[in-house]
Amino acid sequence: MSESESEVTFAKLERDGGERFQTLRRELGVGSFGINLMRLAPGQRGRIHAHEHQEEVYLVLDGELTLILEDAQHVLGRDSVVRVAPAVRRQLVNAAPQPLVLLALGGSGEHSGRDGRAWRSWEERGEGAPPQEVALPEDLPSAADGQR
């Protein structure tokens, strides 16, 4: 295994798993933010909760999320994303007749911003450059172009 491969981890989303949570943070070894797959059967709901520091983002993968807040209720369908500030009390509910699957991402602290480095080719070495200074590579030919 190469050095770069030892610093890359993989997981597969278990959309049909039997447990409510798949702790992707642990599976992947993520240390700077939380990431969990959540599954709620029809009628299931999570605890009413808030956080001291952690903001959360919920991404609906399948089904329909009813997000209950102190003074509002929002229904979010597939491919919807919502951010909830730390102190906001919230409850995640599946009021729909089909299963709900979502990703919950949480973190605290300031985003480090543009700390990325980019290279024009795999052969290029050195420190690289800020990504905005490196042109995007040409796209691969598509099957529609008749090329493979």
Residue, then its C-alpha position, 0 to 999 in steps of 0.5 A: m500500500s502506498e503512503s497516500e493510500s494509507e491516508v485515504t479511507f472508504a466506507k459504503l453507505e448502508r441505506d438499508g441497514g437495520e440501525r438508525f445510525q451509521t457512524l461514518r466519522r468512525e468508519l472513515g477516521v474523520g477527526s475534524f467534523g462529524i458525519n453520520l448516515m441516519r435512517l428513520a422508518p415511517g413514524q420514527r423521530g429523533r430527540i429534540h436537541a441542540h448543540e453548544h458549538q456544533e452547527e449541523v447540515y442535513l442532506v436528504l438522500d431518500g424520503e422526506l424529512t420533517l424538521i421541527l424547530e421551536d417556532a416552525q416546521h419544514v418538510l424537505g424532500r430528496d436532495s434538499v440540504v439545510r443548515v441548523a445553527p448550534a443553539v437552535r433546538r431541532q427534532l428530525v421526524n419521518a412523518a412520511p410513509q416511506p423510509l427516510v435516509l439522510l446524511a448529518l454533518g456537524g462541526s465547529g470552529e472556523h473554516s480554514g478557507r482556501d488552503g488547497r494546493a493544485w498541480r497541472s499534472w501528476e508529473e508536476r512536483g513541488e508546493g503546487a499553486p492555489p487552485q484558482e490559479v490552476a486551469l481546470p483540465e480538459d474533460l474526458p471524452s464522453a460516450a456520446d462523442g463515440q470515443r472510449 
